């Protein structure tokens, strides 16, 4: 599935991913490839992105808020204050603060 994480300042992440775990209003939930369409409000918490490889990813000052999980290099973490997520046609877009 394809994931974009967008803030008012920039696009923080844009890539194919294996799955994403987000902090929903009723707790964390995970979306995998071919997930049913969904729109949800996100609470403060951590977005966990599971990638197949990090070869094509860019880690620079713009993307500095995205951290690699030390114990598993295929999991990326982004802390958010709030946001929304939309999943449709195998593409997830997170609008985050």
N, C-alpha and C positions, 0 to 999 in steps of 0.2 A: 504494500500500500504506500501511498505517497503522503508525506506529512510536511506542512508548513507551519512554522511558529512565527507569528507576526506581532510586533509591538508598535505603538505610535511612532517610534523612532526608526525602526528598521525591520527587515526580515531577518530573524535570528537563525532560522534553520529551514532548510528546504532540501528534502532528499527522500529516497525510497527507504522505508523502515520495515522491520519485522512486526513490531507492535508498539503501542504507546499506552502508558498508564497515567491517568489524570485524576486530580482531586475534585471529584464531583460534590455537589451539595449534600448528597446522602452517603458519601464515602468514596473511596477510590474505586475506579473501574478501568478495565482494560479493553482495548479495541485491537483486533487482529485483522489480517487480510480478509476482504470480502464481508466486513461487518455490516449489519443492517444500518440504514440511515439513522442518524441521531443528531439532535441539537441539545446542548446542555450548558448550564452555567457552571463555572468552576470557582471553587473556593481557594483561599490561600493554601499553598502547599507545594509539592514537588511534582513536576512532569517527568516521568521516566520514559526515555526513548530507547527501544531495543533495536540496535542496528546489526546488520550482518557483518559489516566491515567498516573501519574508520578511514580507509585509504583515500576516499574522495572528499572527506570532510575538512573544513577549514576552521582552525582554532586561532583566531586573531583577536585584536582588541574589540572589534565590533561584536564578535561572538563570545566574548569573555565571560558572559554570565552562564554559559553552558559548561558544565563540569563533567569530567569522565569519572565514573565510579572506580575507585582504586582496585577493588576486589574482582571486578568484571569489566574489561575494556570494551565490551559490546553494549554497555548501558551508559547513556548520557543523562544527566540530571539538569533540569532548569527550575529554579525557584520562581514562583509567581505569587502575586498578591491577590489577583482575581482574573477572570477572563471568561471566555466562551469557547466552545468547540463545536464544530460541525463536521460530520462524517457523511459523505455522499459519494457514490460511484467510486469507491475505493480511494478517496482522497479526503484527508482530515486537515482542517485548518483550525489552528488555535490562535485566537486573538487574546493576547495576554498583557497584563500590566506588570 
